[in-house]
Amino acid sequence: MSKKMKEGRSYFIINTDEPYAEAVYGVLKCGQQMKGEWPEGDISFREWHEQTFGRAPQAEEHEAATH
C-alpha cells in the first residue's frame, strides 16, 4: 500500500531489502485489513513489491526476509 505522508504525523520508514521487511509488511497488511483500508487484496510481499516498485525484490532480499 502506498499512502501520502500527512503533516503532523510520525512515520517508520524501512528499506524493502531489510531482512525483516516481509514481516513488517505482514503486520501492516493485517492492521490495514482490520481497518478496511487495504485495497490491494490478499497479496504477498513479493506481489506488493512488484506492484509498488515495478520489479520483484532482489532474490537475496526476499530470501533473507524468509529466514
mmCIF file as Biopython writes it, N, C-alpha, C and O atoms, coordinates in Angstrom:
data_model
#
loop_
_atom_site.group_PDB
_atom_site.id
_atom_site.type_symbol
_atom_site.label_atom_id
_atom_site.label_alt_id
_atom_site.label_comp_id
_atom_site.label_asym_id
_atom_site.label_entity_id
_atom_site.label_seq_id
_atom_site.pdbx_PDB_ins_code
_atom_site.Cartn_x
_atom_site.Cartn_y
_atom_site.Cartn_z
_atom_site.occupancy
_atom_site.B_iso_or_equiv
_atom_site.auth_seq_id
_atom_site.auth_asym_id
_atom_site.pdbx_PDB_model_num
ATOM 1   N N  . MET A ? 1  ? 0.854   -1.165  0.000   1.0 0.0 1  A 1 
ATOM 2   C CA . MET A ? 1  ? 0.000   0.000   0.000   1.0 0.0 1  A 1 
ATOM 3   C C  . MET A ? 1  ? 0.898   1.226   0.000   1.0 0.0 1  A 1 
ATOM 4   O O  . MET A ? 1  ? 1.889   1.280   0.729   1.0 0.0 1  A 1 
ATOM 5   N N  . SER A ? 2  ? 0.562   2.169   -0.789  1.0 0.0 2  A 1 
ATOM 6   C CA . SER A ? 2  ? 1.308   3.424   -0.837  1.0 0.0 2  A 1 
ATOM 7   C C  . SER A ? 2  ? 0.375   4.545   -0.408  1.0 0.0 2  A 1 
ATOM 8   O O  . SER A ? 2  ? -0.710  4.707   -0.966  1.0 0.0 2  A 1 
ATOM 9   N N  . LYS A ? 3  ? 0.795   5.311   0.575   1.0 0.0 3  A 1 
ATOM 10  C CA . LYS A ? 3  ? -0.032  6.404   1.078   1.0 0.0 3  A 1 
ATOM 11  C C  . LYS A ? 3  ? 0.795   7.678   1.111   1.0 0.0 3  A 1 
ATOM 12  O O  . LYS A ? 3  ? 2.022   7.637   1.196   1.0 0.0 3  A 1 
ATOM 13  N N  . LYS A ? 4  ? 0.113   8.801   1.043   1.0 0.0 4  A 1 
ATOM 14  C CA . LYS A ? 4  ? 0.782   10.087  1.185   1.0 0.0 4  A 1 
ATOM 15  C C  . LYS A ? 4  ? 1.056   10.337  2.658   1.0 0.0 4  A 1 
ATOM 16  O O  . LYS A ? 4  ? 0.246   10.001  3.522   1.0 0.0 4  A 1 
ATOM 17  N N  . MET A ? 5  ? 2.202   10.928  2.926   1.0 0.0 5  A 1 
ATOM 18  C CA . MET A ? 5  ? 2.533   11.284  4.302   1.0 0.0 5  A 1 
ATOM 19  C C  . MET A ? 5  ? 1.715   12.508  4.687   1.0 0.0 5  A 1 
ATOM 20  O O  . MET A ? 5  ? 1.569   13.450  3.909   1.0 0.0 5  A 1 
ATOM 21  N N  . LYS A ? 6  ? 1.184   12.473  5.912   1.0 0.0 6  A 1 
ATOM 22  C CA . LYS A ? 6  ? 0.340   13.561  6.393   1.0 0.0 6  A 1 
ATOM 23  C C  . LYS A ? 6  ? 1.129   14.443  7.359   1.0 0.0 6  A 1 
ATOM 24  O O  . LYS A ? 6  ? 1.894   13.950  8.187   1.0 0.0 6  A 1 
ATOM 25  N N  . GLU A ? 7  ? 0.933   15.724  7.241   1.0 0.0 7  A 1 
ATOM 26  C CA . GLU A ? 7  ? 1.605   16.677  8.112   1.0 0.0 7  A 1 
ATOM 27  C C  . GLU A ? 7  ? 1.216   16.431  9.570   1.0 0.0 7  A 1 
ATOM 28  O O  . GLU A ? 7  ? 0.061   16.127  9.871   1.0 0.0 7  A 1 
ATOM 29  N N  . GLY A ? 8  ? 2.182   16.564  10.459  1.0 0.0 8  A 1 
ATOM 30  C CA . GLY A ? 8  ? 1.912   16.392  11.881  1.0 0.0 8  A 1 
ATOM 31  C C  . GLY A ? 8  ? 1.919   14.954  12.362  1.0 0.0 8  A 1 
ATOM 32  O O  . GLY A ? 8  ? 1.650   14.696  13.535  1.0 0.0 8  A 1 
ATOM 33  N N  . ARG A ? 9  ? 2.220   14.013  11.479  1.0 0.0 9  A 1 
ATOM 34  C CA . ARG A ? 9  ? 2.259   12.600  11.853  1.0 0.0 9  A 1 
ATOM 35  C C  . ARG A ? 9  ? 3.705   12.131  11.916  1.0 0.0 9  A 1 
ATOM 36  O O  . ARG A ? 9  ? 4.581   12.743  11.305  1.0 0.0 9  A 1 
ATOM 37  N N  . SER A ? 10 ? 3.962   11.060  12.644  1.0 0.0 10 A 1 
ATOM 38  C CA . SER A ? 10 ? 5.286   10.441  12.713  1.0 0.0 10 A 1 
ATOM 39  C C  . SER A ? 10 ? 5.229   9.105   11.984  1.0 0.0 10 A 1 
ATOM 40  O O  . SER A ? 10 ? 4.216   8.408   12.037  1.0 0.0 10 A 1 
ATOM 41  N N  . TYR A ? 11 ? 6.313   8.748   11.305  1.0 0.0 11 A 1 
ATOM 42  C CA . TYR A ? 11 ? 6.320   7.550   10.479  1.0 0.0 11 A 1 
ATOM 43  C C  . TYR A ? 11 ? 7.567   6.703   10.710  1.0 0.0 11 A 1 
ATOM 44  O O  . TYR A ? 11 ? 8.633   7.217   11.049  1.0 0.0 11 A 1 
ATOM 45  N N  . PHE A ? 12 ? 7.410   5.397   10.521  1.0 0.0 12 A 1 
ATOM 46  C CA . PHE A ? 12 ? 8.535   4.486   10.403  1.0 0.0 12 A 1 
ATOM 47  C C  . PHE A ? 12 ? 8.831   4.366   8.916   1.0 0.0 12 A 1 
ATOM 48  O O  . PHE A ? 12 ? 7.913   4.278   8.101   1.0 0.0 12 A 1 
ATOM 49  N N  . ILE A ? 13 ? 10.087  4.362   8.568   1.0 0.0 13 A 1 
ATOM 50  C CA . ILE A ? 13 ? 10.469  4.136   7.176   1.0 0.0 13 A 1 
ATOM 51  C C  . ILE A ? 13 ? 11.542  3.057   7.184   1.0 0.0 13 A 1 
ATOM 52  O O  . ILE A ? 13 ? 12.538  3.167   7.899   1.0 0.0 13 A 1 
ATOM 53  N N  . ILE A ? 14 ? 11.334  2.011   6.384   1.0 0.0 14 A 1 
ATOM 54  C CA . ILE A ? 14 ? 12.334  0.946   6.290   1.0 0.0 14 A 1 
ATOM 55  C C  . ILE A ? 14 ? 12.625  0.666   4.823   1.0 0.0 14 A 1 
ATOM 56  O O  . ILE A ? 14 ? 11.794  0.927   3.953   1.0 0.0 14 A 1 
ATOM 57  N N  . ASN A ? 15 ? 13.797  0.141   4.563   1.0 0.0 15 A 1 
ATOM 58  C CA . ASN A ? 15 ? 14.150  -0.307  3.217   1.0 0.0 15 A 1 
ATOM 59  C C  . ASN A ? 15 ? 13.530  -1.678  2.994   1.0 0.0 15 A 1 
ATOM 60  O O  . ASN A ? 15 ? 13.476  -2.495  3.913   1.0 0.0 15 A 1 
ATOM 61  N N  . THR A ? 16 ? 13.065  -1.932  1.783   1.0 0.0 16 A 1 
ATOM 62  C CA . THR A ? 16 ? 12.457  -3.224  1.499   1.0 0.0 16 A 1 
ATOM 63  C C  . THR A ? 16 ? 13.487  -4.341  1.412   1.0 0.0 16 A 1 
ATOM 64  O O  . THR A ? 16 ? 13.111  -5.508  1.301   1.0 0.0 16 A 1 
ATOM 65  N N  . ASP A ? 17 ? 14.781  -4.014  1.460   1.0 0.0 17 A 1 
ATOM 66  C CA . ASP A ? 17 ? 15.803  -5.057  1.436   1.0 0.0 17 A 1 
ATOM 67  C C  . ASP A ? 17 ? 16.252  -5.476  2.840   1.0 0.0 17 A 1 
ATOM 68  O O  . ASP A ? 17 ? 17.136  -6.321  2.982   1.0 0.0 17 A 1 
ATOM 69  N N  . GLU A ? 18 ? 15.653  -4.894  3.863   1.0 0.0 18 A 1 
ATOM 70  C CA . GLU A ? 18 ? 15.980  -5.314  5.229   1.0 0.0 18 A 1 
ATOM 71  C C  . GLU A ? 18 ? 15.463  -6.733  5.458   1.0 0.0 18 A 1 
ATOM 72  O O  . GLU A ? 18 ? 14.421  -7.099  4.914   1.0 0.0 18 A 1 
ATOM 73  N N  . PRO A ? 19 ? 16.169  -7.535  6.249   1.0 0.0 19 A 1 
ATOM 74  C CA . PRO A ? 19 ? 15.736  -8.920  6.452   1.0 0.0 19 A 1 
ATOM 75  C C  . PRO A ? 19 ? 14.369  -9.043  7.119   1.0 0.0 19 A 1 
ATOM 76  O O  . PRO A ? 19 ? 13.731  -10.091 7.019   1.0 0.0 19 A 1 
ATOM 77  N N  . TYR A ? 20 ? 13.911  -7.999  7.794   1.0 0.0 20 A 1 
ATOM 78  C CA . TYR A ? 20 ? 12.616  -8.035  8.477   1.0 0.0 20 A 1 
ATOM 79  C C  . TYR A ? 20 ? 11.503  -7.360  7.671   1.0 0.0 20 A 1 
ATOM 80  O O  . TYR A ? 20 ? 10.378  -7.252  8.158   1.0 0.0 20 A 1 
ATOM 81  N N  . ALA A ? 21 ? 11.792  -6.910  6.463   1.0 0.0 21 A 1 
ATOM 82  C CA . ALA A ? 21 ? 10.813  -6.162  5.672   1.0 0.0 21 A 1 
ATOM 83  C C  . ALA A ? 21 ? 9.535   -6.961  5.411   1.0 0.0 21 A 1 
ATOM 84  O O  . ALA A ? 21 ? 8.438   -6.411  5.500   1.0 0.0 21 A 1 
ATOM 85  N N  . GLU A ? 22 ? 9.663   -8.229  5.094   1.0 0.0 22 A 1 
ATOM 86  C CA . GLU A ? 22 ? 8.473   -9.045  4.817   1.0 0.0 22 A 1 
ATOM 87  C C  . GLU A ? 22 ? 7.610   -9.189  6.065   1.0 0.0 22 A 1 
ATOM 88  O O  . GLU A ? 22 ? 6.383   -9.183  5.973   1.0 0.0 22 A 1 
ATOM 89  N N  . ALA A ? 23 ? 8.240   -9.318  7.227   1.0 0.0 23 A 1 
ATOM 90  C CA . ALA A ? 23 ? 7.485   -9.410  8.481   1.0 0.0 23 A 1 
ATOM 91  C C  . ALA A ? 23 ? 6.755   -8.102  8.772   1.0 0.0 23 A 1 
ATOM 92  O O  . ALA A ? 23 ? 5.599   -8.122  9.193   1.0 0.0 23 A 1 
ATOM 93  N N  . VAL A ? 24 ? 7.410   -6.974  8.554   1.0 0.0 24 A 1 
ATOM 94  C CA . VAL A ? 24 ? 6.788   -5.665  8.763   1.0 0.0 24 A 1 
ATOM 95  C C  . VAL A ? 24 ? 5.610   -5.504  7.805   1.0 0.0 24 A 1 
ATOM 96  O O  . VAL A ? 24 ? 4.544   -5.029  8.197   1.0 0.0 24 A 1 
ATOM 97  N N  . TYR A ? 25 ? 5.805   -5.898  6.559   1.0 0.0 25 A 1 
ATOM 98  C CA . TYR A ? 25 ? 4.727   -5.861  5.565   1.0 0.0 25 A 1 
ATOM 99  C C  . TYR A ? 25 ? 3.515   -6.644  6.078   1.0 0.0 25 A 1 
ATOM 100 O O  . TYR A ? 25 ? 2.383   -6.171  5.976   1.0 0.0 25 A 1 
ATOM 101 N N  . GLY A ? 26 ? 3.750   -7.838  6.628   1.0 0.0 26 A 1 
ATOM 102 C CA . GLY A ? 26 ? 2.651   -8.663  7.134   1.0 0.0 26 A 1 
ATOM 103 C C  . GLY A ? 26 ? 1.885   -7.984  8.251   1.0 0.0 26 A 1 
ATOM 104 O O  . GLY A ? 26 ? 0.656   -8.043  8.289   1.0 0.0 26 A 1 
ATOM 105 N N  . VAL A ? 27 ? 2.599   -7.340  9.160   1.0 0.0 27 A 1 
ATOM 106 C CA . VAL A ? 27 ? 1.948   -6.625  10.269  1.0 0.0 27 A 1 
ATOM 107 C C  . VAL A ? 27 ? 1.129   -5.454  9.728   1.0 0.0 27 A 1 
ATOM 108 O O  . VAL A ? 27 ? -0.019  -5.260  10.128  1.0 0.0 27 A 1 
ATOM 109 N N  . LEU A ? 28 ? 1.716   -4.677  8.824   1.0 0.0 28 A 1 
ATOM 110 C CA . LEU A ? 28 ? 0.995   -3.538  8.236   1.0 0.0 28 A 1 
ATOM 111 C C  . LEU A ? 28 ? -0.246  -3.990  7.477   1.0 0.0 28 A 1 
ATOM 112 O O  . LEU A ? 28 ? -1.322  -3.409  7.622   1.0 0.0 28 A 1 
ATOM 113 N N  . LYS A ? 29 ? -0.087  -5.028  6.672   1.0 0.0 29 A 1 
ATOM 114 C CA . LYS A ? 29 ? -1.210  -5.549  5.890   1.0 0.0 29 A 1 
ATOM 115 C C  . LYS A ? 29 ? -2.350  -5.988  6.806   1.0 0.0 29 A 1 
ATOM 116 O O  . LYS A ? 29 ? -3.510  -5.653  6.565   1.0 0.0 29 A 1 
ATOM 117 N N  . CYS A ? 30 ? -2.017  -6.738  7.854   1.0 0.0 30 A 1 
ATOM 118 C CA . CYS A ? 30 ? -3.037  -7.213  8.798   1.0 0.0 30 A 1 
ATOM 119 C C  . CYS A ? 30 ? -3.757  -6.040  9.458   1.0 0.0 30 A 1 
ATOM 120 O O  . CYS A ? 30 ? -4.986  -6.020  9.527   1.0 0.0 30 A 1 
ATOM 121 N N  . GLY A ? 31 ? -2.994  -5.072  9.938   1.0 0.0 31 A 1 
ATOM 122 C CA . GLY A ? 31 ? -3.590  -3.910  10.599  1.0 0.0 31 A 1 
ATOM 123 C C  . GLY A ? 31 ? -4.479  -3.098  9.671   1.0 0.0 31 A 1 
ATOM 124 O O  . GLY A ? 31 ? -5.563  -2.662  10.059  1.0 0.0 31 A 1 
ATOM 125 N N  . GLN A ? 32 ? -4.020  -2.899  8.453   1.0 0.0 32 A 1 
ATOM 126 C CA . GLN A ? 32 ? -4.808  -2.125  7.487   1.0 0.0 32 A 1 
ATOM 127 C C  . GLN A ? 32 ? -6.065  -2.896  7.069   1.0 0.0 32 A 1 
ATOM 128 O O  . GLN A ? 32 ? -7.127  -2.298  6.896   1.0 0.0 32 A 1 
ATOM 129 N N  . GLN A ? 33 ? -5.950  -4.212  6.907   1.0 0.0 33 A 1 
ATOM 130 C CA . GLN A ? 33 ? -7.125  -5.015  6.553   1.0 0.0 33 A 1 
ATOM 131 C C  . GLN A ? 33 ? -8.168  -4.952  7.666   1.0 0.0 33 A 1 
ATOM 132 O O  . GLN A ? 33 ? -9.366  -4.890  7.388   1.0 0.0 33 A 1 
ATOM 133 N N  . MET A ? 34 ? -7.726  -4.965  8.917   1.0 0.0 34 A 1 
ATOM 134 C CA . MET A ? 34 ? -8.660  -4.880  10.034  1.0 0.0 34 A 1 
ATOM 135 C C  . MET A ? 34 ? -9.412  -3.548  10.025  1.0 0.0 34 A 1 
ATOM 136 O O  . MET A ? 34 ? -10.559 -3.473  10.465  1.0 0.0 34 A 1 
ATOM 137 N N  . LYS A ? 35 ? -8.761  -2.502  9.523   1.0 0.0 35 A 1 
ATOM 138 C CA . LYS A ? 35 ? -9.393  -1.190  9.419   1.0 0.0 35 A 1 
ATOM 139 C C  . LYS A ? 35 ? -10.187 -1.040  8.124   1.0 0.0 35 A 1 
ATOM 140 O O  . LYS A ? 35 ? -10.870 -0.034  7.933   1.0 0.0 35 A 1 
ATOM 141 N N  . GLY A ? 36 ? -10.105 -2.040  7.224   1.0 0.0 36 A 1 
ATOM 142 C CA . GLY A ? 36 ? -10.789 -1.970  5.933   1.0 0.0 36 A 1 
ATOM 143 C C  . GLY A ? 36 ? -10.096 -1.035  4.964   1.0 0.0 36 A 1 
ATOM 144 O O  . GLY A ? 36 ? -10.730 -0.483  4.065   1.0 0.0 36 A 1 
ATOM 145 N N  . GLU A ? 37 ? -8.786  -0.854  5.143   1.0 0.0 37 A 1 
ATOM 146 C CA . GLU A ? 37 ? -8.044  0.089   4.314   1.0 0.0 37 A 1 
ATOM 147 C C  . GLU A ? 37 ? -6.882  -0.575  3.579   1.0 0.0 37 A 1 
ATOM 148 O O  . GLU A ? 37 ? -5.786  -0.016  3.533   1.0 0.0 37 A 1 
ATOM 149 N N  . TRP A ? 38 ? -7.098  -1.735  3.013   1.0 0.0 38 A 1 
ATOM 150 C CA . TRP A ? 38 ? -6.045  -2.440  2.266   1.0 0.0 38 A 1 
ATOM 151 C C  . TRP A ? 38 ? -6.617  -2.804  0.895   1.0 0.0 38 A 1 
ATOM 152 O O  . TRP A ? 38 ? -7.088  -3.926  0.706   1.0 0.0 38 A 1 
ATOM 153 N N  . PRO A ? 39 ? -6.585  -1.877  -0.061  1.0 0.0 39 A 1 
ATOM 154 C CA . PRO A ? 39 ? -7.233  -2.100  -1.358  1.0 0.0 39 A 1 
ATOM 155 C C  . PRO A ? 39 ? -6.546  -3.131  -2.246  1.0 0.0 39 A 1 
ATOM 156 O O  . PRO A ? 39 ? -7.140  -3.583  -3.226  1.0 0.0 39 A 1 
ATOM 157 N N  . GLU A ? 40 ? -5.311  -3.516  -1.928  1.0 0.0 40 A 1 
ATOM 158 C CA . GLU A ? 40 ? -4.580  -4.449  -2.778  1.0 0.0 40 A 1 
ATOM 159 C C  . GLU A ? 40 ? -5.094  -5.883  -2.689  1.0 0.0 40 A 1 
ATOM 160 O O  . GLU A ? 40 ? -4.781  -6.697  -3.558  1.0 0.0 40 A 1 
ATOM 161 N N  . GLY A ? 41 ? -5.858  -6.205  -1.682  1.0 0.0 41 A 1 
ATOM 162 C CA . GLY A ? 41 ? -6.339  -7.571  -1.514  1.0 0.0 41 A 1 
ATOM 163 C C  . GLY A ? 41 ? -5.291  -8.428  -0.829  1.0 0.0 41 A 1 
ATOM 164 O O  . GLY A ? 41 ? -4.316  -7.911  -0.284  1.0 0.0 41 A 1 
ATOM 165 N N  . ASP A ? 42 ? -5.487  -9.717  -0.855  1.0 0.0 42 A 1 
ATOM 166 C CA . ASP A ? 42 ? -4.599  -10.643 -0.143  1.0 0.0 42 A 1 
ATOM 167 C C  . ASP A ? 42 ? -3.402  -10.986 -1.020  1.0 0.0 42 A 1 
ATOM 168 O O  . ASP A ? 42 ? -3.353  -12.060 -1.620  1.0 0.0 42 A 1 
ATOM 169 N N  . ILE A ? 43 ? -2.432  -10.066 -1.094  1.0 0.0 43 A 1 
ATOM 170 C CA . ILE A ? 43 ? -1.247  -10.281 -1.920  1.0 0.0 43 A 1 
ATOM 171 C C  . ILE A ? 43 ? -0.020  -10.447 -1.027  1.0 0.0 43 A 1 
ATOM 172 O O  . ILE A ? 43 ? 0.020   -9.967  0.106   1.0 0.0 43 A 1 
ATOM 173 N N  . SER A ? 44 ? 0.968   -11.134 -1.567  1.0 0.0 44 A 1 
ATOM 174 C CA . SER A ? 44 ? 2.205   -11.384 -0.831  1.0 0.0 44 A 1 
ATOM 175 C C  . SER A ? 44 ? 3.116   -10.152 -0.858  1.0 0.0 44 A 1 
ATOM 176 O O  . SER A ? 44 ? 2.874   -9.199  -1.598  1.0 0.0 44 A 1 
ATOM 177 N N  . PHE A ? 45 ? 4.153   -10.196 -0.045  1.0 0.0 45 A 1 
ATOM 178 C CA . PHE A ? 45 ? 5.165   -9.145  -0.038  1.0 0.0 45 A 1 
ATOM 179 C C  . PHE A ? 45 ? 5.755   -8.984  -1.435  1.0 0.0 45 A 1 
ATOM 180 O O  . PHE A ? 45 ? 5.904   -7.860  -1.916  1.0 0.0 45 A 1 
ATOM 181 N N  . ARG A ? 46 ? 6.090   -10.082 -2.083  1.0 0.0 46 A 1 
ATOM 182 C CA . ARG A ? 46 ? 6.678   -10.041 -3.432  1.0 0.0 46 A 1 
ATOM 183 C C  . ARG A ? 46 ? 5.714   -9.381  -4.430  1.0 0.0 46 A 1 
ATOM 184 O O  . ARG A ? 46 ? 6.122   -8.520  -5.210  1.0 0.0 46 A 1 
ATOM 185 N N  . GLU A ? 47 ? 4.442   -9.785  -4.402  1.0 0.0 47 A 1 
ATOM 186 C CA . GLU A ? 47 ? 3.452   -9.190  -5.306  1.0 0.0 47 A 1 
ATOM 187 C C  . GLU A ? 47 ? 3.293   -7.694  -5.033  1.0 0.0 47 A 1 
ATOM 188 O O  . GLU A ? 47 ? 3.226   -6.895  -5.968  1.0 0.0 47 A 1 
ATOM 189 N N  . TRP A ? 48 ? 3.232   -7.316  -3.759  1.0 0.0 48 A 1 
ATOM 190 C CA . TRP A ? 48 ? 3.116   -5.905  -3.405  1.0 0.0 48 A 1 
ATOM 191 C C  . TRP A ? 48 ? 4.320   -5.125  -3.909  1.0 0.0 48 A 1 
ATOM 192 O O  . TRP A ? 48 ? 4.173   -4.032  -4.457  1.0 0.0 48 A 1 
ATOM 193 N N  . HIS A ? 49 ? 5.510   -5.684  -3.725  1.0 0.0 49 A 1 
ATOM 194 C CA . HIS A ? 49 ? 6.741   -5.015  -4.158  1.0 0.0 49 A 1 
ATOM 195 C C  . HIS A ? 49 ? 6.716   -4.795  -5.665  1.0 0.0 49 A 1 
ATOM 196 O O  . HIS A ? 49 ? 7.069   -3.716  -6.141  1.0 0.0 49 A 1 
ATOM 197 N N  . GLU A ? 50 ? 6.302   -5.808  -6.418  1.0 0.0 50 A 1 
ATOM 198 C CA . GLU A ? 50 ? 6.222   -5.689  -7.884  1.0 0.0 50 A 1 
ATOM 199 C C  . GLU A ? 50 ? 5.217   -4.614  -8.294  1.0 0.0 50 A 1 
ATOM 200 O O  . GLU A ? 50 ? 5.495   -3.818  -9.191  1.0 0.0 50 A 1 
ATOM 201 N N  . GLN A ? 51 ? 4.058   -4.585  -7.646  1.0 0.0 51 A 1 
ATOM 202 C CA . GLN A ? 51 ? 3.037   -3.583  -7.988  1.0 0.0 51 A 1 
ATOM 203 C C  . GLN A ? 51 ? 3.480   -2.176  -7.607  1.0 0.0 51 A 1 
ATOM 204 O O  . GLN A ? 51 ? 3.196   -1.222  -8.330  1.0 0.0 51 A 1 
ATOM 205 N N  . THR A ? 52 ? 4.170   -2.038  -6.484  1.0 0.0 52 A 1 
ATOM 206 C CA . THR A ? 52 ? 4.558   -0.729  -5.977  1.0 0.0 52 A 1 
ATOM 207 C C  . THR A ? 52 ? 5.786   -0.171  -6.684  1.0 0.0 52 A 1 
ATOM 208 O O  . THR A ? 52 ? 5.830   1.017   -7.003  1.0 0.0 52 A 1 
ATOM 209 N N  . PHE A ? 53 ? 6.780   -1.015  -6.930  1.0 0.0 53 A 1 
ATOM 210 C CA . PHE A ? 53 ? 8.052   -0.550  -7.468  1.0 0.0 53 A 1 
ATOM 211 C C  . PHE A ? 53 ? 8.330   -1.012  -8.887  1.0 0.0 53 A 1 
ATOM 212 O O  . PHE A ? 53 ? 9.360   -0.659  -9.460  1.0 0.0 53 A 1 
ATOM 213 N N  . GLY A ? 54 ? 7.417   -1.807  -9.469  1.0 0.0 54 A 1 
ATOM 214 C CA . GLY A ? 54 ? 7.579   -2.245  -10.847 1.0 0.0 54 A 1 
ATOM 215 C C  . GLY A ? 54 ? 8.618   -3.326  -11.034 1.0 0.0 54 A 1 
ATOM 216 O O  . GLY A ? 54 ? 9.017   -3.614  -12.163 1.0 0.0 54 A 1 
ATOM 217 N N  . ARG A ? 55 ? 9.063   -3.930  -9.946  1.0 0.0 55 A 1 
ATOM 218 C CA . ARG A ? 55 ? 10.027  -5.031  -10.030 1.0 0.0 55 A 1 
ATOM 219 C C  . ARG A ? 55 ? 9.916   -5.872  -8.763  1.0 0.0 55 A 1 
ATOM 220 O O  . ARG A ? 55 ? 9.478   -5.410  -7.709  1.0 0.0 55 A 1 
ATOM 221 N N  . ALA A ? 56 ? 10.327  -7.110  -8.912  1.0 0.0 56 A 1 
ATOM 222 C CA . ALA A ? 56 ? 10.326  -8.003  -7.744  1.0 0.0 56 A 1 
ATOM 223 C C  . ALA A ? 56 ? 11.483  -7.626  -6.835  1.0 0.0 56 A 1 
ATOM 224 O O  . ALA A ? 56 ? 12.476  -7.069  -7.302  1.0 0.0 56 A 1 
ATOM 225 N N  . PRO A ? 57 ? 11.374  -7.918  -5.547  1.0 0.0 57 A 1 
ATOM 226 C CA . PRO A ? 57 ? 12.518  -7.680  -4.673  1.0 0.0 57 A 1 
ATOM 227 C C  . PRO A ? 57 ? 13.689  -8.543  -5.142  1.0 0.0 57 A 1 
ATOM 228 O O  . PRO A ? 57 ? 13.479  -9.607  -5.725  1.0 0.0 57 A 1 
ATOM 229 N N  . GLN A ? 58 ? 14.891  -8.102  -4.898  1.0 0.0 58 A 1 
ATOM 230 C CA . GLN A ? 58 ? 16.067  -8.883  -5.267  1.0 0.0 58 A 1 
ATOM 231 C C  . GLN A ? 58 ? 16.002  -10.234 -4.585  1.0 0.0 58 A 1 
ATOM 232 O O  . GLN A ? 58 ? 15.479  -10.346 -3.476  1.0 0.0 58 A 1 
ATOM 233 N N  . ALA A ? 59 ? 16.528  -11.263 -5.235  1.0 0.0 59 A 1 
ATOM 234 C CA . ALA A ? 59 ? 16.464  -12.621 -4.694  1.0 0.0 59 A 1 
ATOM 235 C C  . ALA A ? 59 ? 17.031  -12.678 -3.285  1.0 0.0 59 A 1 
ATOM 236 O O  . ALA A ? 59 ? 16.438  -13.306 -2.408  1.0 0.0 59 A 1 
ATOM 237 N N  . GLU A ? 60 ? 18.171  -12.031 -3.051  1.0 0.0 60 A 1 
ATOM 238 C CA . GLU A ? 60 ? 18.754  -12.081 -1.720  1.0 0.0 60 A 1 
ATOM 239 C C  . GLU A ? 60 ? 17.905  -11.325 -0.707  1.0 0.0 60 A 1 
ATOM 240 O O  . GLU A ? 60 ? 17.901  -11.686 0.470   1.0 0.0 60 A 1 
ATOM 241 N N  . GLU A ? 61 ? 17.184  -10.286 -1.129  1.0 0.0 61 A 1 
ATOM 242 C CA . GLU A ? 61 ? 16.287  -9.561  -0.231  1.0 0.0 61 A 1 
ATOM 243 C C  . GLU A ? 61 ? 15.180  -10.484 0.232   1.0 0.0 61 A 1 
ATOM 244 O O  . GLU A ? 61 ? 14.926  -10.612 1.429   1.0 0.0 61 A 1 
ATOM 245 N N  . HIS A ? 62 ? 14.520  -11.129 -0.723  1.0 0.0 62 A 1 
ATOM 246 C CA . HIS A ? 62 ? 13.377  -11.983 -0.402  1.0 0.0 62 A 1 
ATOM 247 C C  . HIS A ? 62 ? 13.836  -13.189 0.418   1.0 0.0 62 A 1 
ATOM 248 O O  . HIS A ? 62 ? 13.176  -13.571 1.385   1.0 0.0 62 A 1 
ATOM 249 N N  . GLU A ? 63 ? 14.952  -13.782 0.038   1.0 0.0 63 A 1 
ATOM 250 C CA . GLU A ? 63 ? 15.457  -14.947 0.746   1.0 0.0 63 A 1 
ATOM 251 C C  . GLU A ? 63 ? 15.805  -14.594 2.188   1.0 0.0 63 A 1 
ATOM 252 O O  . GLU A ? 63 ? 15.484  -15.354 3.102   1.0 0.0 63 A 1 
ATOM 253 N N  . ALA A ? 64 ? 16.455  -13.457 2.406   1.0 0.0 64 A 1 
ATOM 254 C CA . ALA A ? 64 ? 16.822  -13.046 3.764   1.0 0.0 64 A 1 
ATOM 255 C C  . ALA A ? 64 ? 15.589  -12.803 4.614   1.0 0.0 64 A 1 
ATOM 256 O O  . ALA A ? 64 ? 15.598  -13.085 5.812   1.0 0.0 64 A 1 
ATOM 257 N N  . ALA A ? 65 ? 14.534  -12.287 4.014   1.0 0.0 65 A 1 
ATOM 258 C CA . ALA A ? 65 ? 13.312  -11.968 4.765   1.0 0.0 65 A 1 
ATOM 259 C C  . ALA A ? 65 ? 12.552  -13.224 5.187   1.0 0.0 65 A 1 
ATOM 260 O O  . ALA A ? 65 ? 11.741  -13.171 6.111   1.0 0.0 65 A 1 
ATOM 261 N N  . THR A ? 66 ? 12.800  -14.334 4.530   1.0 0.0 66 A 1 
ATOM 262 C CA . THR A ? 66 ? 12.060  -15.541 4.853   1.0 0.0 66 A 1 
ATOM 263 C C  . THR A ? 66 ? 12.806  -16.429 5.841   1.0 0.0 66 A 1 
ATOM 264 O O  . THR A ? 66 ? 12.308  -17.496 6.199   1.0 0.0 66 A 1 
ATOM 265 N N  . HIS A ? 67 ? 13.985  -16.015 6.286   1.0 0.0 67 A 1 
ATOM 266 C CA . HIS A ? 67 ? 14.787  -16.826 7.236   1.0 0.0 67 A 1 
ATOM 267 C C  . HIS A ? 67 ? 14.866  -16.175 8.572   1.0 0.0 67 A 1 
ATOM 268 O O  . HIS A ? 67 ? 15.494  -16.712 9.485   1.0 0.0 67 A 1 
#
